[in-house]
Amino acid sequence: MRARLLLASATMLFVELALIRWTGANIVHLSYFSNFILLGSFLGIGLGFLLPAGRGQWLTRWAPIPLAVLVVLVREFPVQVRQSSGEVIYFTAVKTTGLPQWVTLPVLFGLTALIMMAIGKMTADQFRRLPSLEAYRFDLLGSLTGSVSFALLSWLRAPSVVWGVLAALAMLVLVGRRNIVRSAIPLAVMVAVLALESAATGISWSPYYKIEVKKSTSAARDYNIAANGVPHQSIAPLKALTKPGSPYDQPYRETPRNSHRRVLVIGAGNGNDVALALAHGARRVDAVEIDPRLQEIGASLHPARPYDDPRVHVHINDGRAFLEQTDARYDLIVLALPDSLTLVSGASNLRLESYLFTRQAFEAAHRHLAPGGAFAMYNYYRQNWLIDRFAGTLTSVFGHAPCITHYGNKRAAILVAGTTPAAQSCGATWKASGPVPKAASDDHPFPYLLHRTIPTFYLGVLGAILLVTLASVRLTGVRLRRTFGYADMFLLGAAFMLLETKNVIGFALYFGTTWLVNAMVFAGVLLAVLSAVEVRRRIRKLNQLALQLLLFATLAVSWLIPAHLVLGLPFAGRLAAAIALAFAPIFCANLIFSVSAGRGLRPHGGLRRQPARLAGRRHPRIPRAGHRLPGPAARGGGAVRGRLRPDALQPARCGRARGTRAGQRGHRATHLTVSLSGVMRPPPVPRDRGRPHVCHPCHSNMTYSGRGRRASTSFGVISRLVSASSS
């Protein structure tokens, strides 16, 4: 039982993370909206837990089919979305292919919810068979196992077929022997499709992208590199990199008095900028690249072989983190096309390069420039207001306007800013094309968002998802009005998701936006929750008021300490401070939650109404039995400090049938008594004339996972959706 709960929970987390990453790698739109799959997963898991034990068994029997359908649909009908919003910028493909997004995206959301609902149902069925805290403990251990397993596969850069094989094996175990044949066929189809994808020529996986390398048909390019289906980089010979009008060579032309002896390239990628720095006589080049696979491709395929040069020092790291960790000064710092095509995690809208374009990042680059040094950045920025935002930020940091050179069209630009006006030689100086947007900051690291508002597209989609969620919860049999008694669970769930998102963003600032940092955050959150459960299991009496005061104190400390103080600490101190600030509130909040969960359901409306909550809708006779409870029990006997102990109810012994209609009614009626010992045990089985006496089925099926827990779970589903949406 415990092993199956552990496996089901691990499978649930593993499949959720795999779906977020794999769909984003094949559908460009989902690279920037991974919350879409995350919200579908939350909805499905919550609905799986809301279904009563006797309902929805068909989900577990047919669970592999929607998974196979989703994989085939994504592979056969990929969607690439054209840039169409003026409020936020996406670095997507230049053309639209596949089915319309208004068809594909809702279908994917529904399939994701159905898949996770089936796995959630498997987990819930095992969860109900154990005491609350013990079940919660194994659920957390399984979640930690699934998260760490997927992080390990990312580190090993395993192809998608490996993810599919592991998920298929786990699901075959979970569906049981009776369903192996009907499950094996769709799972085999899924694995076959993923195997074809993994075996395709030029396809490889990095910790961030699905990368495809193709030989270029252009004479100016040797190879083209696509990431998640979008043209991302190209490998070019030196002759093409140094031709007039090349953005790669422009920073050197606009800094003629610069020696260019020490050069820092952030976003080194396949090595074009590194090769050009060496060609201009650099004695040392620090090449910083966040994706190890892109650097490996450049090392093996670039014709100039820049990474083989002993003057080049490779750093697989986040560019902002490198700036915070080094004391070196440079003659030239180049921000070389660092536009990512994915988010840091499914719980936030932070992109890999978001912290490179804040005001604090430009100030850090300015501090690392030698006298007479210069800073350069270039890209196809897609919107004039984005060029104005970056140029305006450079003007305020360097004290003078940067040089600007357009290439290709007016939305592709090179910005060069020297430490002094004499350190730059401009053909043209930047002038604003309109109102200059406010600079992005470490407190609001969203440079591609025009205003500090939520785009209308997001609001529309999130509103539709919330409506679907409310309707789905109601269809499971939960009456939404009765969930308002669990507002504390709603607030705890919403706060938990917001804290997790805040920790992802905070750790990305402190240690970089690498995949390893994200894995550390998720594992740390689960460990903090698990620690709270273990403390609760060993210490039975905890003061709720003291825990609440401690929770607010940790939140206040985390809010009051500014980020620059933590960034100024050495690595060991920064790590200790980040862990304490991030996980202390989560630990305290989960202690509070575990106390509530350990006490079980609340006797809303008195104990007379509680039997119906305990048995749910499957046993309509039970509410009548509540009127037969003794007086002290009806007034709240058996409750502990105003809450009913989850194990304080046991079915009483049924009366023997006497052959009369009244006797038969007495035989079928369910009587509930309060057990002072608090131990739930099956009733003794009397015998009548040598025949077994069979009591009402609810005697053996009695659990405390009825409507009360379903109501609190439904509020938990909605709270996770609301908080993830606000993230």
C-alpha positions, -999 to 999 in steps of 0.1 A, spaced: 0 0 0 27 25 10 49 14 -20 20 20 -44 13 54 -29 50 63 -33 50 51 -69 17 68 -78 29 102 -63 63 99 -80 46 91 -113 23 121 -109 51 146 -105 73 130 -131 45 130 -158 36 166 -149 72 178 -153 77 158 -185 45 171 -200 55 207 -193 89 203 -208 80 181 -238 49 201 -249 69 233 -246 97 218 -268 72 209 -296 46 237 -293 63 271 -293 34 288 -277 38 266 -246 74 275 -241 61 309 -229 29 296 -214 40 265 -195 16 276 -168 -11 264 -192 0 228 -188 7 234 -151 -29 246 -145 -43 216 -164 -22 193 -142 -34 210 -110 -70 207 -122 -67 171 -131 -49 161 -99 -75 179 -78 -104 163 -96 -88 129 -91 -86 134 -54 -122 147 -53 -137 116 -68 -151 93 -42 -135 59 -38 -163 41 -57 -165 64 -87 -142 70 -116 -125 36 -117 -127 37 -155 -101 65 -154 -75 42 -140 -83 15 -165 -81 38 -195 -54 62 -182 -27 55 -209 -51 63 -238 -53 101 -233 -15 102 -228 -9 84 -261 -34 107 -279 -17 138 -265 18 126 -277 5 117 -312 -15 150 -315 15 172 -306 39 153 -329 15 153 -359 0 188 -355 26 211 -340 16 247 -336 39 277 -341 25 310 -332 31 344 -349 40 374 -327 7 392 -323 7 411 -290 19 447 -285 18 443 -247 44 415 -243 71 401 -267 76 365 -276 106 353 -296 86 328 -317 87 315 -352 81 338 -382 52 317 -395 21 299 -383 18 262 -389 -4 233 -378 -40 235 -365 -53 268 -352 -41 276 -316 -78 280 -305 -83 244 -314 -50 228 -302 -46 246 -269 -80 238 -254 -76 201 -265 -42 199 -249 -55 215 -217 -84 189 -216 -61 160 -223 -36 171 -197 -63 174 -171 -77 140 -180 -42 123 -178 -34 139 -144 -69 132 -132 -64 95 -138 -30 94 -120 -44 116 -92 -72 91 -88 -47 62 -85 -28 83 -58 -60 92 -40 -72 56 -38 -40 47 -20 -40 79 1 -74 71 16 -62 37 29 -37 53 53 -39 78 82 -38 114 70 -3 123 82 12 90 71 -4 92 37 8 128 34 43 117 43 45 91 16 29 114 -9 56 139 -3 83 113 -5 69 102 -39 67 138 -51 104 143 -41 113 111 -59 96 122 -91 111 156 -90 146 144 -84 143 117 -110 133 142 -137 161 166 -126 186 137 -129 174 129 -165 178 166 -173 214 165 -160 220 134 -181 204 151 -211 183 120 -217 161 120 -248 123 121 -246 120 83 -253 136 77 -219 110 98 -202 83 79 -220 97 44 -211 99 53 -174 64 67 -173 50 37 -192 66 12 -168 52 31 -138 17 32 -152 18 -5 -161 25 -12 -124 -2 12 -112 -31 0 -135 -28 -36 -122 -25 -70 -138 -61 -70 -151 -55 -39 -172 -20 -46 -185 -30 -57 -220 -54 -28 -226 -28 -3 -212 3 -18 -230 -10 -9 -265 -14 29 -261 18 30 -240 37 12 -268 23 37 -293 35 66 -271 70 52 -267 72 45 -304 64 81 -313 89 94 -288 115 69 -301 111 83 -337 115 118 -324 147 109 -304 162 90 -334 157 119 -358 189 132 -374 204 162 -356 180 161 -326 195 163 -291 183 175 -257 198 200 -234 186 208 -199 165 236 -214 157 229 -251 151 203 -277 179 213 -301 180 205 -338 211 211 -360 209 213 -398 234 220 -425 227 255 -439 219 261 -476 232 296 -474 268 304 -483 271 328 -453 262 301 -428 275 267 -421 249 253 -397 215 264 -384 205 256 -348 168 255 -338 157 254 -302 122 242 -294 114 245 -331 124 281 -334 155 293 -354 179 303 -326 215 305 -337 237 299 -368 273 290 -371 291 313 -396 328 315 -408 349 346 -398 346 360 -433 308 363 -429 311 376 -393 334 405 -403 317 417 -434 304 454 -434 271 457 -415 276 426 -394 262 430 -359 290 408 -346 317 432 -357 300 465 -350 310 468 -313 347 467 -323 342 493 -350 325 517 -326 353 514 -299 384 521 -321 405 533 -291 398 502 -270 426 476 -268 400 447 -265 426 427 -245 401 412 -221 366 404 -234 336 390 -217 310 373 -239 276 366 -222 256 342 -243 286 327 -261 265 299 -276 281 283 -306 312 306 -305 307 333 -332 314 362 -308 343 343 -292 359 337 -326 355 374 -334 371 385 -301 401 363 -308 403 377 -343 405 413 -329 435 403 -307 419 395 -274 444 380 -249 417 365 -227 381 357 -235 356 346 -208 328 328 -226 297 325 -205 269 302 -218 240 288 -198 233 258 -221 261 232 -222 248 216 -253 249 248 -274 286 252 -263 294 216 -272 279 220 -307 300 251 -313 331 233 -300 326 205 -325 312 223 -356 325 259 -356 350 262 -385 372 287 -365 375 263 -335 373 291 -310 368 269 -280 400 251 -287 420 283 -282 439 284 -248 429 321 -245 393 311 -241 379 302 -207 344 286 -208 319 291 -180 287 271 -181 267 295 -159 241 322 -159 254 355 -171 241 376 -142 254 351 -117 288 353 -133 288 391 -130 280 388 -93 307 362 -87 337 376 -106 361 404 -96 376 407 -131 375 439 -152 371 438 -190 378 461 -219 346 449 -236 315 432 -224 292 418 -251 256 407 -244 254 384 -274 218 376 -284 207 362 -250 170 357 -260 158 325 -245 129 305 -258 116 291 -226 107 300 -190 127 293 -159 99 270 -146 63 262 -150 54 283 -119 66 317 -131 69 339 -162 106 345 -156 127 337 -187 163 325 -186 177 359 -195 153 382 -175 179 392 -149 204 402 -176 183 432 -187 175 449 -154 189 482 -143 210 464 -116 225 440 -143 236 470 -164 251 486 -133 270 453 -125 284 453 -161 294 490 -157 313 481 -125 333 454 -143 345 476 -171 381 487 -171 389 525 -177 380 532 -213 360 500 -216 326 496 -233 294 475 -231 276 463 -262 243 445 -268 225 435 -300 194 416 -311 164 417 -332 142 433 -306 109 432 -325 94 464 -309 108 500 -308 97 504 -272 120 476 -262 149 493 -279 140 525 -261 138 507 -227 173 492 -230 188 524 -244 172 545 -218 185 523 -190 220 524 -205 218 562 -206 209 565 -170 236 540 -159 265 553 -181 255 590 -179 253 595 -217 234 581 -246 248 550 -263 256 545 -299 228 529 -320 232 511 -353 203 494 -371 208 463 -392 183 444 -412 154 467 -403 146 493 -377 138 468 -350 172 451 -351 197 472 -333 232 473 -318 237 494 -287 273 504 -276 280 524 -244 315 534 -234 325 543 -198 329 578 -211 317 595 -243 352 594 -256 353 556 -252 327 552 -280 327 564 -316 292 567 -329 278 570 -363 244 578 -346 234 584 -310 202 569 -296 172 592 -295 138 580 -282 112 571 -307 84 579 -282 77 576 -245 105 556 -229 92 527 -208 104 524 -172 135 502 -168 131 466 -157 145 460 -122 154 430 -100 121 436 -82 102 434 -115 124 414 -139 101 415 -169 117 435 -197 95 422 -224 63 435 -207 54 470 -218 34 481 -187 32 468 -151 -2 452 -159 -14 417 -167 -19 414 -205 -55 410 -216 -47 377 -233 -36 363 -199 -68 376 -182 -91 360 -208 -74 326 -207 -72 325 -169 -108 335 -166 -118 307 -189 -97 282 -169 -113 292 -136 -148 288 -150 -139 253 -162 -124 246 -128 -155 256 -109 -178 236 -133 -155 205 -130 -154 207 -92 -192 209 -91 -196 179 -114 -177 158 -89 -205 163 -65 -190 190 -43 -214 218 -34 -193 250 -37 -213 268 -10 -200 242 16 -164 249 7 -164 283 22 -159 268 56 -124 258 44 -112 293 36 -81 287 57 -71 258 34 -78 281 4 -54 308 17 -27 283 28 -28 267 -7 -26 301 -25 2 314 -2 21 281 -7 21 285 -45 31 322 -43 59 314 -19 72 286 -43 71 310 -72 89 337 -52 116 313 -42 122 302 -78 126 339 -88 147 347 -57 171 317 -62 174 326 -99 187 360 -88 210 347 -61 225 318 -80 215 321 -117 186 308 -138 201 274 -144 181 242 -144 201 230 -113 190 260 -93 154 253 -102 157 217 -92 172 228 -59 142 250 -52 116 224 -59 135 198 -39 140 222 -10 103 231 -9 93 194 -7 120 188 19 106 217 40 71 203 38 83 168 46 103 181 76 71 198 89 52 165 87 80 146 105 80 172 133 42 169 136 44 131 138 68 133 167 54 163 186 17 159 191 9 191 209 18 223 190 5 257 198 -13 271 168 -10 307 179 27 304 184 31 288 149 11 316 133 32 343 150 64 325 139 50 322 103 43 360 101 78 367 116 96 346 90 75 363 62 83 397 76 121 390 77 120 376 42 102 407 29 124 433 48 158 420 39 168 435 5 182 413 -23 214 433 -26 224 423 10 221 386 2 240 391 -32 269 408 -13 275 377 8 301 350 -2 287 319 -17 284 299 15 267 327 33 245 335 4 233 299 2 226 297 39 207 330 39 187 321 8 177 287 23 166 303 56 146 331 39 130 308 14 121 277 33 114 289 69 79 303 60 71 271 41 81 250 71 60 270 95 30 271 72 31 233 67 33 228 105 0 247 107 -15 227 79 -3 194 93 -20 202 127 -53 209 109 -49 178 88 -40 157 118 -72 167 136 -93 157 107 -127 172 97 -144 199 116 -179 192 130 -197 219 111 -233 221 123 -226 197 152 -220 160 153 -255 152 142 -246 163 106 -211 148 107 -221 111 98 -233 123 64 -200 140 58 -181 109 68 -198 85 45 -206 108 16 -235 102 -8 -231 65 -10 -250 58 22 -282 79 24 -294 61 55 -267 74 77 -282 109 84 -311 92 102 -287 73 125 -273 106 137 -305 113 156 -299 81 176 -266 94 190 -265 98 228 -269 133 241 -233 141 250 -222 130 215 -248 151 198 -236 181 218 -200 176 206 -188 146 226 -158 129 211 -145 162 197 -111 175 207 -109 212 212 -139 218 190 -127 194 162 -138 159 156 -110 133 157 -108 115 124 -106 81 141 -132 88 168 -161 72 150 -167 35 148 -197 16 135 -217 -1 163 -229 -36 163 -260 -42 143 -290 -58 159 -300 -93 148 -328 -98 123 -359 -113 140 -378 -121 108 -400 -90 111 -400 -58 90 -389 -38 120 -362 -62 127 -350 -60 91 -350 -22 93 -330 -24 125 -306 -48 109 -300 -24 79 -297 8 99 -263 21 107 -256 32 143 -226 53 151 -211 56 186 -182 77 198 -151 56 207 -133 71 236 -102 50 226 -101 67 192 -94 33 175 -114 24 145 -120 -13 142 -145 -34 124 -176 -45 143 -179 -80 157 -198 -104 134 -226 -120 153 -241 -152 140 -277 -163 136 -285 -200 134 -250 -208 122 -251 -183 93 -228 -153 91 -244 -121 100 -237 -96 72 -239 -59 83 -244 -29 62 -216 -23 37 -207 9 52 -192 -9 82 -163 -21 62 -161 9 39 -163 36 66 -137 63 61 -133 99 70 -126 110 35 -162 120 27 -176 153 16 -157 173 42 -123 164 28 -136 167 -7 -148 202 1 -114 212 15 -97 195 -15 -118 214 -40 -109 247 -23 -72 235 -25 -76 229 -62 -91 264 -68 -64 281 -46 -35 264 -65 -51 276 -98 -56 311 -85 -21 314 -71 -4 298 -101 -23 322 -123 -13 352 -104 23 340 -106 
